Amino acid sequence: MPRAALPAQLLLTHGAARPGQLYVMEQVPHHEGPETVLEMLNRPEGFFAFRLADQDDLLLISKVQTISVSVNGQAPIADPARLSAARLLGVELELSGGAKVGGWASAELPVQNARLLDYLNLSRDLFFAVWTHAATHYVNRGHVLYARPLD
């Protein structure tokens, strides 16, 4: 299956955030267009491919050791109808190693379950998205020390 490279920042459990490229499938059977970063990170495989900006070698990165992956300018929900129906939840996260991420989570939940606590607890996926106007941060929930609602 052909893959598309996306520029990204990778933050692992050891070391500083590093720029490079990750790879998503150019098409998937369940929707039009390429695989999203969130779909790739939440696939059942334990590793994903990443090429550091300053190296030619392709690295296979452990998802368990990944704190976050950040992609500039990419909305977590591309479908305008889904995005307009989602509730925006302001959030600030403290992550393993002291990193902080702030922004919005797009909750596609019933009104009675549309709190930040529900957004964080109702999914079994390893990664979830927090976005700003500049970037989307795909955060490993296993490395969240705490979340603070901002609304």
DRENTORKOL-3810 file (N, C-alpha, C; in nm, 4 decimals):
REM DRENTORKOL-3810
@n.u->0.0850; n.v->-0.1182; n.w->0.0000; ca.u->0.0000; ca.v->0.0000; ca.w->0.0000; c.u->0.0891; c.v->0.1239; c.w->0.0000
@n.u->0.0696; n.v->0.2169; n.w->-0.0923; ca.u->0.1504; ca.v->0.3390; ca.w->-0.0967; c.u->0.1309; c.v->0.4239; c.w->0.0295
@n.u->0.2382; n.v->0.4875; n.w->0.0706; ca.u->0.2362; ca.v->0.5709; ca.w->0.1916; c.u->0.2691; c.v->0.7147; c.w->0.1562
@n.u->0.2133; n.v->0.8071; n.w->0.2331; ca.u->0.2428; ca.v->0.9494; ca.w->0.2173; c.u->0.3206; c.v->0.9952; c.w->0.3401
@n.u->0.4245; n.v->1.0752; n.w->0.3181; ca.u->0.5059; ca.v->1.1287; ca.w->0.4273; c.u->0.4474; c.v->1.2612; c.w->0.4740
@n.u->0.4399; n.v->1.2792; n.w->0.6059; ca.u->0.3925; ca.v->1.4044; ca.w->0.6651; c.u->0.4977; c.v->1.4580; c.w->0.7606
@n.u->0.5306; n.v->1.5878; n.w->0.7521; ca.u->0.6229; ca.v->1.6451; ca.w->0.8501; c.u->0.5571; c.v->1.6444; c.w->0.9883
@n.u->0.6352; n.v->1.6101; n.w->1.0906; ca.u->0.5807; ca.v->1.5996; ca.w->1.2260; c.u->0.6910; c.v->1.6227; c.w->1.3285
@n.u->0.6487; n.v->1.6490; n.w->1.4504; ca.u->0.7376; ca.v->1.6564; ca.w->1.5667; c.u->0.7053; c.v->1.5364; c.w->1.6545
@n.u->0.8070; n.v->1.4619; n.w->1.6931; ca.u->0.7906; ca.v->1.3413; ca.w->1.7727; c.u->0.8476; c.v->1.3645; c.w->1.9120
@n.u->0.7681; n.v->1.3383; n.w->2.0149; ca.u->0.8147; ca.v->1.3475; ca.w->2.1530; c.u->0.8050; c.v->1.2087; c.w->2.2155
@n.u->0.9207; n.v->1.1544; n.w->2.2513; ca.u->0.9274; ca.v->1.0226; ca.w->2.3134; c.u->0.9504; c.v->1.0366; c.w->2.4632
@n.u->0.9452; n.v->0.9253; n.w->2.5347; ca.u->0.9628; ca.v->0.9290; ca.w->2.6797; c.u->1.1024; c.v->0.9738; c.w->2.7203
@n.u->1.1995; n.v->0.9635; n.w->2.6303; ca.u->1.3354; ca.v->1.0101; ca.w->2.6588; c.u->1.3775; c.v->1.1078; c.w->2.5505
@n.u->1.4257; n.v->1.2236; n.w->2.5925; ca.u->1.4760; ca.v->1.3208; ca.w->2.4967; c.u->1.3764; c.v->1.4302; c.w->2.4633
@n.u->1.4223; n.v->1.5251; n.w->2.3844; ca.u->1.3412; ca.v->1.6394; ca.w->2.3425; c.u->1.2609; c.v->1.6045; c.w->2.2176
@n.u->1.1650; n.v->1.6903; n.w->2.1841; ca.u->1.0867; ca.v->1.6721; ca.w->2.0616; c.u->1.1802; c.v->1.6799; c.w->1.9414
@n.u->1.1589; n.v->1.5920; n.w->1.8460; ca.u->1.2452; ca.v->1.5846; ca.w->1.7274; c.u->1.1609; c.v->1.5957; c.w->1.6015
@n.u->1.2049; n.v->1.6785; n.w->1.5056; ca.u->1.1325; ca.v->1.6890; ca.w->1.3791; c.u->1.1649; c.v->1.5721; c.w->1.2869
@n.u->1.0727; n.v->1.5431; n.w->1.1989; ca.u->1.0936; ca.v->1.4370; ca.w->1.1007; c.u->0.9690; c.v->1.4162; c.w->1.0189
@n.u->0.9531; n.v->1.2930; n.w->0.9702; ca.u->0.8381; ca.v->1.2569; ca.w->0.8882; c.u->0.7789; c.v->1.1255; c.w->0.9373
@n.u->0.6458; n.v->1.1216; n.w->0.9421; ca.u->0.5780; ca.v->0.9948; ca.w->0.9673; c.u->0.5027; c.v->0.9584; c.w->0.8411
@n.u->0.4513; n.v->0.8375; n.w->0.8357; ca.u->0.3940; ca.v->0.7847; ca.w->0.7123; c.u->0.2528; c.v->0.7332; c.w->0.7366
@n.u->0.1601; n.v->0.7757; n.w->0.6506; ca.u->0.0213; ca.v->0.7287; ca.w->0.6557; c.u->-0.0139; c.v->0.6681; c.w->0.5197
@n.u->-0.1117; n.v->0.5794; n.w->0.5191; ca.u->-0.1559; ca.v->0.5185; ca.w->0.3937; c.u->-0.2223; c.v->0.6246; c.w->0.3061
@n.u->-0.1948; n.v->0.6191; n.w->0.1763; ca.u->-0.2526; ca.v->0.7174; ca.w->0.0838; c.u->-0.4023; c.v->0.7009; c.w->0.0663
@n.u->-0.4533; n.v->0.5816; n.w->0.0918; ca.u->-0.5973; ca.v->0.5600; ca.w->0.0901; c.u->-0.6315; c.v->0.4456; c.w->0.1829
@n.u->-0.7523; n.v->0.4524; n.w->0.2363; ca.u->-0.8019; ca.v->0.3488; ca.w->0.3267; c.u->-0.9407; c.v->0.3059; c.w->0.2798
@n.u->-0.9828; n.v->0.1846; n.w->0.3123; ca.u->-1.1104; ca.v->0.1345; ca.w->0.2601; c.u->-1.2342; c.v->0.1983; c.w->0.3242
@n.u->-1.2234; n.v->0.2554; n.w->0.4433; ca.u->-1.3424; ca.v->0.3021; ca.w->0.5143; c.u->-1.3775; c.v->0.4497; c.w->0.4931
@n.u->-1.2978; n.v->0.5257; n.w->0.4186; ca.u->-1.3350; ca.v->0.6622; ca.w->0.3816; c.u->-1.2485; c.v->0.7080; c.w->0.2656
@n.u->-1.2913; n.v->0.8177; n.w->0.2024; ca.u->-1.2137; ca.v->0.8728; ca.w->0.0916; c.u->-1.0915; c.v->0.9448; c.w->0.1469
@n.u->-0.9869; n.v->0.9486; n.w->0.0665; ca.u->-0.8663; ca.v->1.0219; ca.w->0.1037; c.u->-0.7705; c.v->0.9389; c.w->0.1854
@n.u->-0.6622; n.v->1.0036; n.w->0.2286; ca.u->-0.5584; ca.v->0.9312; ca.w->0.3017; c.u->-0.5993; c.v->0.8987; c.w->0.4447
@n.u->-0.5278; n.v->0.8060; n.w->0.5003; ca.u->-0.5407; ca.v->0.7731; ca.w->0.6416; c.u->-0.5046; c.v->0.8967; c.w->0.7231
@n.u->-0.5723; n.v->0.9183; n.w->0.8342; ca.u->-0.5358; ca.v->1.0292; ca.w->0.9217; c.u->-0.4241; c.v->0.9843; c.w->1.0162
@n.u->-0.3548; n.v->1.0809; n.w->1.0727; ca.u->-0.2501; ca.v->1.0494; ca.w->1.1705; c.u->-0.3118; c.v->0.9762; c.w->1.2895
@n.u->-0.4282; n.v->1.0203; n.w->1.3336; ca.u->-0.4942; ca.v->0.9561; ca.w->1.4466; c.u->-0.5293; c.v->0.8108; c.w->1.4155
@n.u->-0.5772; n.v->0.7852; n.w->1.2942; ca.u->-0.6067; ca.v->0.6469; ca.w->1.2548; c.u->-0.4794; c.v->0.5625; c.w->1.2566
@n.u->-0.3714; n.v->0.6168; n.w->1.2025; ca.u->-0.2454; ca.v->0.5422; ca.w->1.1989; c.u->-0.1975; c.v->0.5110; c.w->1.3410
@n.u->-0.2004; n.v->0.6095; n.w->1.4289; ca.u->-0.1519; ca.v->0.5891; ca.w->1.5655; c.u->-0.2400; c.v->0.4929; c.w->1.6442
@n.u->-0.3675; n.v->0.4854; n.w->1.6105; ca.u->-0.4592; ca.v->0.3977; ca.w->1.6837; c.u->-0.4802; c.v->0.2614; c.w->1.6183
@n.u->-0.4066; n.v->0.2330; n.w->1.5097; ca.u->-0.4078; ca.v->0.0965; ca.w->1.4564; c.u->-0.3497; c.v->0.0029; c.w->1.5630
@n.u->-0.3821; n.v->-0.1256; n.w->1.5593; ca.u->-0.3363; ca.v->-0.2169; ca.w->1.6647; c.u->-0.1856; c.v->-0.2456; c.w->1.6656
@n.u->-0.1159; n.v->-0.2169; n.w->1.5557; ca.u->0.0282; ca.v->-0.2439; ca.w->1.5526; c.u->0.0992; c.v->-0.1599; c.w->1.6596
@n.u->0.2027; n.v->-0.2160; n.w->1.7186; ca.u->0.2738; ca.v->-0.1500; ca.w->1.8274; c.u->0.3791; c.v->-0.0494; c.w->1.7854
@n.u->0.4115; n.v->-0.0419; n.w->1.6562; ca.u->0.5174; ca.v->0.0470; ca.w->1.6081; c.u->0.4706; c.v->0.1225; c.w->1.4842
@n.u->0.5321; n.v->0.2383; n.w->1.4582; ca.u->0.5067; ca.v->0.3130; ca.w->1.3353; c.u->0.6400; c.v->0.3638; c.w->1.2822
@n.u->0.6431; n.v->0.3926; n.w->1.1521; ca.u->0.7650; ca.v->0.4375; ca.w->1.0857; c.u->0.7816; c.v->0.5885; c.w->1.1001
@n.u->0.9052; n.v->0.6308; n.w->1.1290; ca.u->0.9374; ca.v->0.7729; ca.w->1.1440; c.u->1.0806; c.v->0.7935; c.w->1.0962
@n.u->1.0996; n.v->0.8991; n.w->1.0188; ca.u->1.2341; ca.v->0.9344; ca.w->0.9716; c.u->1.2705; c.v->1.0692; c.w->1.0333
@n.u->1.3744; n.v->1.0696; n.w->1.1177; ca.u->1.4197; ca.v->1.1948; ca.w->1.1782; c.u->1.4722; c.v->1.2881; c.w->1.0702
@n.u->1.4504; n.v->1.4185; n.w->1.0872; ca.u->1.4884; ca.v->1.5173; ca.w->0.9855; c.u->1.6378; c.v->1.5177; c.w->0.9583
@n.u->1.7191; n.v->1.4865; n.w->1.0573; ca.u->1.8648; ca.v->1.4933; ca.w->1.0402; c.u->1.9292; c.v->1.3573; c.w->1.0117
@n.u->1.8477; n.v->1.2554; n.w->0.9793; ca.u->1.9002; ca.v->1.1215; ca.w->0.9518; c.u->1.8312; c.v->1.0614; c.w->0.8298
@n.u->1.9006; n.v->0.9726; n.w->0.7614; ca.u->1.8409; ca.v->0.9031; ca.w->0.6473; c.u->1.7716; c.v->0.7742; c.w->0.6889
@n.u->1.8109; n.v->0.7199; n.w->0.8044; ca.u->1.7554; ca.v->0.5920; ca.w->0.8479; c.u->1.6085; c.v->0.6043; c.w->0.8872
@n.u->1.5310; n.v->0.5031; n.w->0.8527; ca.u->1.3925; ca.v->0.4931; ca.w->0.8938; c.u->1.3909; c.v->0.4246; c.w->1.0297
@n.u->1.3246; n.v->0.4847; n.w->1.1273; ca.u->1.3140; ca.v->0.4266; ca.w->1.2604; c.u->1.1746; c.v->0.3694; c.w->1.2800
@n.u->1.1652; n.v->0.2603; n.w->1.3508; ca.u->1.0370; ca.v->0.2023; ca.w->1.3888; c.u->1.0143; c.v->0.2408; c.w->1.5343
@n.u->0.9169; n.v->0.3277; n.w->1.5572; ca.u->0.8948; ca.v->0.3900; ca.w->1.6876; c.u->0.7874; c.v->0.3146; c.w->1.7646
@n.u->0.8154; n.v->0.2861; n.w->1.8907; ca.u->0.7188; ca.v->0.2211; ca.w->1.9780; c.u->0.6087; c.v->0.3206; c.w->2.0154
@n.u->0.4848; n.v->0.2825; n.w->1.9917; ca.u->0.3735; ca.v->0.3698; ca.w->2.0286; c.u->0.3663; c.v->0.3871; c.w->2.1802
@n.u->0.4001; n.v->0.2830; n.w->2.2541; ca.u->0.3950; ca.v->0.2906; ca.w->2.4003; c.u->0.4938; c.v->0.3945; c.w->2.4535
@n.u->0.6073; n.v->0.4111; n.w->2.3882; ca.u->0.7094; ca.v->0.5077; ca.w->2.4312; c.u->0.6885; c.v->0.6470; c.w->2.3714
@n.u->0.5851; n.v->0.6633; n.w->2.2910; ca.u->0.5543; ca.v->0.7916; ca.w->2.2276; c.u->0.4624; c.v->0.8724; c.w->2.3185
@n.u->0.5073; n.v->0.9913; n.w->2.3575; ca.u->0.4240; ca.v->1.0812; ca.w->2.4380; c.u->0.3273; c.v->1.1557; c.w->2.3469
@n.u->0.3800; n.v->1.2128; n.w->2.2380; ca.u->0.2936; ca.v->1.2842; ca.w->2.1442; c.u->0.3595; c.v->1.2952; c.w->2.0077
@n.u->0.2744; n.v->1.3167; n.w->1.9092; ca.u->0.3159; ca.v->1.3466; ca.w->1.7722; c.u->0.2387; c.v->1.4726; c.w->1.7339
@n.u->0.3093; n.v->1.5744; n.w->1.6857; ca.u->0.2448; ca.v->1.7006; ca.w->1.6484; c.u->0.2643; c.v->1.7262; c.w->1.4999
@n.u->0.1554; n.v->1.7679; n.w->1.4356; ca.u->0.1563; ca.v->1.7960; ca.w->1.2928; c.u->0.1038; c.v->1.9374; c.w->1.2733
@n.u->0.1775; n.v->2.0210; n.w->1.2029; ca.u->0.1362; ca.v->2.1593; ca.w->1.1799; c.u->0.0158; c.v->2.1672; c.w->1.0889
@n.u->-0.0785; n.v->2.2527; n.w->1.1269; ca.u->-0.1890; ca.v->2.2897; ca.w->1.0404; c.u->-0.2841; c.v->2.1806; c.w->0.9996
@n.u->-0.2940; n.v->2.0720; n.w->1.0714; ca.u->-0.3835; ca.v->1.9636; ca.w->1.0321; c.u->-0.4990; c.v->1.9554; c.w->1.1310
@n.u->-0.6209; n.v->1.9702; n.w->1.0826; ca.u->-0.7389; ca.v->1.9591; ca.w->1.1684; c.u->-0.7636; c.v->1.8131; c.w->1.2026
@n.u->-0.7998; n.v->1.7828; n.w->1.3282; ca.u->-0.8250; ca.v->1.6434; ca.w->1.3653; c.u->-0.9492; c.v->1.5859; c.w->1.2993
@n.u->-1.0454; n.v->1.6721; n.w->1.2663; ca.u->-1.1658; ca.v->1.6287; ca.w->1.1953; c.u->-1.1719; c.v->1.7096; c.w->1.0666
@n.u->-1.1594; n.v->1.6438; n.w->0.9534; ca.u->-1.1572; ca.v->1.7133; ca.w->0.8248; c.u->-1.2969; c.v->1.7335; c.w->0.7670
@n.u->-1.3912; n.v->1.6482; n.w->0.8018; ca.u->-1.5266; ca.v->1.6552; ca.w->0.7494; c.u->-1.6005; c.v->1.7737; c.w->0.8124
@n.u->-1.6401; n.v->1.8756; n.w->0.7329; ca.u->-1.7062; ca.v->1.9938; ca.w->0.7884; c.u->-1.8344; c.v->1.9627; c.w->0.8661
@n.u->-1.9124; n.v->1.8649; n.w->0.8212; ca.u->-2.0361; ca.v->1.8292; ca.w->0.8911; c.u->-2.0056; c.v->1.7722; c.w->1.0296
@n.u->-1.9071; n.v->1.6837; n.w->1.0375; ca.u->-1.8691; ca.v->1.6274; ca.w->1.1673; c.u->-1.8117; c.v->1.7346; c.w->1.2586
@n.u->-1.7284; n.v->1.8221; n.w->1.2030; ca.u->-1.6661; ca.v->1.9268; ca.w->1.2831; c.u->-1.7702; c.v->2.0232; c.w->1.3384
@n.u->-1.8702; n.v->2.0584; n.w->1.2574; ca.u->-1.9729; ca.v->2.1516; ca.w->1.3047; c.u->-2.0603; c.v->2.0889; c.w->1.4130
@n.u->-2.0748; n.v->1.9573; n.w->1.4138; ca.u->-2.1550; ca.v->1.8887; ca.w->1.5145; c.u->-2.0770; c.v->1.8609; c.w->1.6427
@n.u->-1.9451; n.v->1.8639; n.w->1.6354; ca.u->-1.8622; ca.v->1.8325; ca.w->1.7519; c.u->-1.8622; c.v->1.9491; c.w->1.8502
@n.u->-1.8537; n.v->1.9168; n.w->1.9767; ca.u->-1.8419; ca.v->2.0183; ca.w->2.0820; c.u->-1.6936; c.v->2.0427; c.w->2.1076
@n.u->-1.6545; n.v->2.1696; n.w->2.1137; ca.u->-1.5149; ca.v->2.2035; ca.w->2.1413; c.u->-1.4933; c.v->2.2119; c.w->2.2915
@n.u->-1.3928; n.v->2.1383; n.w->2.3378; ca.u->-1.3592; ca.v->2.1364; ca.w->2.4797; c.u->-1.2198; c.v->2.1936; c.w->2.4986
@n.u->-1.2093; n.v->2.3040; n.w->2.5701; ca.u->-1.0785; ca.v->2.3601; ca.w->2.6000; c.u->-1.0066; c.v->2.2731; c.w->2.7011
@n.u->-0.8771; n.v->2.2488; n.w->2.6786; ca.u->-0.8027; ca.v->2.1582; ca.w->2.7665; c.u->-0.6567; c.v->2.2003; c.w->2.7763
@n.u->-0.6007; n.v->2.1788; n.w->2.8941; ca.u->-0.4566; ca.v->2.1916; ca.w->2.9144; c.u->-0.4091; c.v->2.0586; c.w->2.9725
@n.u->-0.3045; n.v->2.0017; n.w->2.9132; ca.u->-0.2516; ca.v->1.8731; ca.w->2.9567; c.u->-0.1111; c.v->1.8886; c.w->3.0106
@n.u->-0.0804; n.v->1.8189; n.w->3.1181; ca.u->0.0566; ca.v->1.8029; ca.w->3.1663; c.u->0.0950; c.v->1.6603; c.w->3.1312
@n.u->0.2061; n.v->1.6450; n.w->3.0573; ca.u->0.2476; ca.v->1.5145; ca.w->3.0069; c.u->0.3724; c.v->1.4641; c.w->3.0777
@n.u->0.4005; n.v->1.3362; n.w->3.0635; ca.u->0.5238; ca.v->1.2777; ca.w->3.1163; c.u->0.6424; c.v->1.3610; c.w->3.0713
@n.u->0.7385; n.v->1.3804; n.w->3.1583; ca.u->0.8576; ca.v->1.4563; ca.w->3.1236; c.u->0.8397; c.v->1.6061; c.w->3.1359
@n.u->0.7197; n.v->1.6525; n.w->3.1759; ca.u->0.6974; ca.v->1.7943; ca.w->3.1978; c.u->0.6416; c.v->1.8736; c.w->3.0810
@n.u->0.6253; n.v->1.8129; n.w->2.9649; ca.u->0.5691; ca.v->1.8856; ca.w->2.8506; c.u->0.4238; c.v->1.9233; c.w->2.8793
@n.u->0.3819; n.v->2.0379; n.w->2.8254; ca.u->0.2429; ca.v->2.0819; ca.w->2.8386; c.u->0.1849; c.v->2.1047; c.w->2.7002
@n.u->0.0583; n.v->2.0701; n.w->2.6851; ca.u->-0.0147; ca.v->2.0907; ca.w->2.5605; c.u->-0.1473; c.v->2.1552; c.w->2.5966
@n.u->-0.1830; n.v->2.2606; n.w->2.5252; ca.u->-0.3117; ca.v->2.3258; ca.w->2.5459; c.u->-0.3809; c.v->2.3429; c.w->2.4130
@n.u->-0.5120; n.v->2.3456; n.w->2.4151; ca.u->-0.5882; ca.v->2.3650; ca.w->2.2932; c.u->-0.7294; c.v->2.3150; c.w->2.3099
@n.u->-0.7846; n.v->2.2623; n.w->2.2016; ca.u->-0.9219; ca.v->2.2138; ca.w->2.2009; c.u->-0.9257; c.v->2.0668; c.w->2.1617
@n.u->-1.0182; n.v->1.9975; n.w->2.2229; ca.u->-1.0525; ca.v->1.8618; ca.w->2.1817; c.u->-1.1899; c.v->1.8712; c.w->2.1161
@n.u->-1.2099; n.v->1.8019; n.w->2.0075; ca.u->-1.3388; ca.v->1.8005; ca.w->1.9382; c.u->-1.4147; c.v->1.6761; c.w->1.9801
@n.u->-1.5108; n.v->1.6939; n.w->2.0698; ca.u->-1.5846; ca.v->1.5811; ca.w->2.1266; c.u->-1.7065; c.v->1.5496; c.w->2.0407
@n.u->-1.7087; n.v->1.4312; n.w->1.9831; ca.u->-1.8234; ca.v->1.3826; ca.w->1.9070; c.u->-1.8994; c.v->1.2845; c.w->1.9959
@n.u->-1.9620; n.v->1.3409; n.w->2.0983; ca.u->-2.0305; ca.v->1.2603; ca.w->2.1988; c.u->-2.1722; c.v->1.3119; c.w->2.2181
@n.u->-2.2633; n.v->1.2278; n.w->2.2699; ca.u->-2.3967; ca.v->1.2774; ca.w->2.3032; c.u->-2.3865; c.v->1.3908; c.w->2.4060
@n.u->-2.4827; n.v->1.4811; n.w->2.4048; ca.u->-2.4795; ca.v->1.5986; ca.w->2.4924; c.u->-2.4599; c.v->1.5588; c.w->2.6384
@n.u->-2.5234; n.v->1.4515; n.w->2.6838; ca.u->-2.5129; ca.v->1.4119; ca.w->2.8244; c.u->-2.3732; c.v->1.3585; c.w->2.8597
@n.u->-2.2904; n.v->1.3291; n.w->2.7592; ca.u->-2.1546; ca.v->1.2791; ca.w->2.7822; c.u->-2.0506; c.v->1.3691; c.w->2.7166
@n.u->-2.0732; n.v->1.4976; n.w->2.7115; ca.u->-1.9864; ca.v->1.5875; ca.w->2.6360; c.u->-1.8919; c.v->1.6689; c.w->2.7247
@n.u->-1.8558; n.v->1.6157; n.w->2.8399; ca.u->-1.7566; ca.v->1.6818; ca.w->2.9254; c.u->-1.6173; c.v->1.6321; c.w->2.8874
@n.u->-1.5157; n.v->1.7060; n.w->2.9273; ca.u->-1.3786; ca.v->1.6638; ca.w->2.9023; c.u->-1.3519; c.v->1.5277; c.w->2.9661
@n.u->-1.4022; n.v->1.5043; n.w->3.0843; ca.u->-1.3855; ca.v->1.3751; ca.w->3.1508; c.u->-1.4417; c.v->1.2622; c.w->3.0648
@n.u->-1.5572; n.v->1.2841; n.w->3.0045; ca.u->-1.6170; ca.v->1.1834; ca.w->2.9161; c.u->-1.5301; c.v->1.1614; c.w->2.7928
@n.u->-1.4835; n.v->1.2709; n.w->2.7325; ca.u->-1.3982; ca.v->1.2613; ca.w->2.6138; c.u->-1.2741; c.v->1.1772; c.w->2.6436
@n.u->-1.2145; n.v->1.1977; n.w->2.7586; ca.u->-1.0925; ca.v->1.1242; ca.w->2.7938; c.u->-1.1206; c.v->0.9794; c.w->2.8334
@n.u->-1.2339; n.v->0.9529; n.w->2.8949; ca.u->-1.2620; ca.v->0.8193; ca.w->2.9482; c.u->-1.3384; c.v->0.7251; c.w->2.8561
@n.u->-1.4173; n.v->0.7764; n.w->2.7633; ca.u->-1.5056; ca.v->0.6892; ca.w->2.6856; c.u->-1.4382; c.v->0.6192; c.w->2.5687
@n.u->-1.3195; n.v->0.6622; n.w->2.5308; ca.u->-1.2504; ca.v->0.5980; ca.w->2.4194; c.u->-1.1492; c.v->0.4963; c.w->2.4697
@n.u->-1.1368; n.v->0.3874; n.w->2.3971; ca.u->-1.0350; ca.v->0.2862; ca.w->2.4271; c.u->-0.9091; c.v->0.3080; c.w->2.3438
@n.u->-0.9111; n.v->0.4077; n.w->2.2549; ca.u->-0.7960; ca.v->0.4356; ca.w->2.1691; c.u->-0.6778; c.v->0.4846; c.w->2.2522
@n.u->-0.5579; n.v->0.4484; n.w->2.2087; ca.u->-0.4359; ca.v->0.4883; ca.w->2.2778; c.u->-0.4107; c.v->0.6382; c.w->2.2644
@n.u->-0.4372; n.v->0.6950; n.w->2.1451; ca.u->-0.4094; ca.v->0.8364; ca.w->2.1187; c.u->-0.5383; c.v->0.9145; c.w->2.0998
@n.u->-0.5341; n.v->1.0422; n.w->2.1381; ca.u->-0.6432; ca.v->1.1354; ca.w->2.1124; c.u->-0.5827; c.v->1.2668; c.w->2.0651
@n.u->-0.6677; n.v->1.3527; n.w->2.0059; ca.u->-0.6185; ca.v->1.4757; ca.w->1.9436; c.u->-0.6550; c.v->1.5985; c.w->2.0260
@n.u->-0.5576; n.v->1.6906; n.w->2.0358; ca.u->-0.5779; ca.v->1.8243; ca.w->2.0908; c.u->-0.5211; c.v->1.9192; c.w->1.9871
@n.u->-0.5986; n.v->2.0190; n.w->1.9468; ca.u->-0.5540; ca.v->2.1035; ca.w->1.8373; c.u->-0.5582; c.v->2.2512; c.w->1.8732
@n.u->-0.4756; n.v->2.3244; n.w->1.8029; ca.u->-0.4748; ca.v->2.4700; ca.w->1.8059; c.u->-0.4872; c.v->2.5150; c.w->1.6606
@n.u->-0.4860; n.v->2.6444; n.w->1.6379; ca.u->-0.4916; ca.v->2.6920; ca.w->1.4994; c.u->-0.3622; c.v->2.6591; c.w->1.4252
@n.u->-0.2534; n.v->2.6398; n.w->1.4973; ca.u->-0.1238; ca.v->2.6145; ca.w->1.4341; c.u->-0.0930; c.v->2.4665; c.w->1.4142
@n.u->-0.1422; n.v->2.3789; n.w->1.5028; ca.u->-0.1007; ca.v->2.2383; ca.w->1.4975; c.u->-0.2042; c.v->2.1487; c.w->1.5639
@n.u->-0.1950; n.v->2.0204; n.w->1.5314; ca.u->-0.2708; ca.v->1.9175; ca.w->1.6022; c.u->-0.1712; c.v->1.8288; c.w->1.6748
@n.u->-0.1977; n.v->1.8061; n.w->1.8031; ca.u->-0.1123; ca.v->1.7235; ca.w->1.8877; c.u->-0.1864; c.v->1.5925; c.w->1.9136
@n.u->-0.1248; n.v->1.4829; n.w->1.8737; ca.u->-0.1805; ca.v->1.3505; ca.w->1.8957; c.u->-0.1123; c.v->1.2952; c.w->2.0195
@n.u->-0.1876; n.v->1.2851; n.w->2.1279; ca.u->-0.1333; ca.v->1.2591; ca.w->2.2614; c.u->-0.1652; c.v->1.1159; c.w->2.3037
@n.u->-0.0638; n.v->1.0494; n.w->2.3581; ca.u->-0.0799; ca.v->0.9152; ca.w->2.4128; c.u->-0.1409; c.v->0.9289; c.w->2.5520
@n.u->-0.2631; n.v->0.8789; n.w->2.5697; ca.u->-0.3318; ca.v->0.8979; ca.w->2.6976; c.u->-0.2564; c.v->0.8339; c.w->2.8146
@n.u->-0.1717; n.v->0.7357; n.w->2.7865; ca.u->-0.0918; ca.v->0.6739; ca.w->2.8918; c.u->0.0180; c.v->0.7643; c.w->2.9470
@n.u->0.0437; n.v->0.8777; n.w->2.8806; ca.u->0.1464; ca.v->0.9708; ca.w->2.9264; c.u->0.0873; c.v->1.1036; c.w->2.9739
@n.u->-0.0429; n.v->1.1072; n.w->2.9957; ca.u->-0.1076; ca.v->1.2261; ca.w->3.0507; c.u->-0.1043; c.v->1.2175; c.w->3.2025
@n.u->-0.0369; n.v->1.3133; n.w->3.2663; ca.u->-0.0339; ca.v->1.3168; ca.w->3.4122; c.u->-0.1635; c.v->1.3761; c.w->3.4650
@n.u->-0.2078; n.v->1.4867; n.w->3.4044; ca.u->-0.3381; ca.v->1.5422; ca.w->3.4367; c.u->-0.3892; c.v->1.6268; c.w->3.3219
@n.u->-0.5216; n.v->1.6461; n.w->3.3226; ca.u->-0.5885; ca.v->1.7322; ca.w->3.2257; c.u->-0.6681; c.v->1.8353; c.w->3.3026
@n.u->-0.6640; n.v->1.9580; n.w->3.2548; ca.u->-0.7404; ca.v->2.0663; ca.w->3.3177; c.u->-0.8389; c.v->2.1215; c.w->3.2140
@n.u->-0.9711; n.v->2.1167; n.w->3.2448; ca.u->-1.0685; ca.v->2.1767; ca.w->3.1539; c.u->-1.0494; c.v->2.3292; c.w->3.1520
@n.u->-1.0639; n.v->2.3896; n.w->3.0347; ca.u->-1.0472; ca.v->2.5345; ca.w->3.0228; c.u->-1.1776; c.v->2.6049; c.w->2.9872
@n.u->-1.2893; n.v->2.5358; n.w->2.9920; ca.u->-1.4160; ca.v->2.6044; ca.w->2.9624; c.u->-1.5145; c.v->2.5912; c.w->3.0746
END
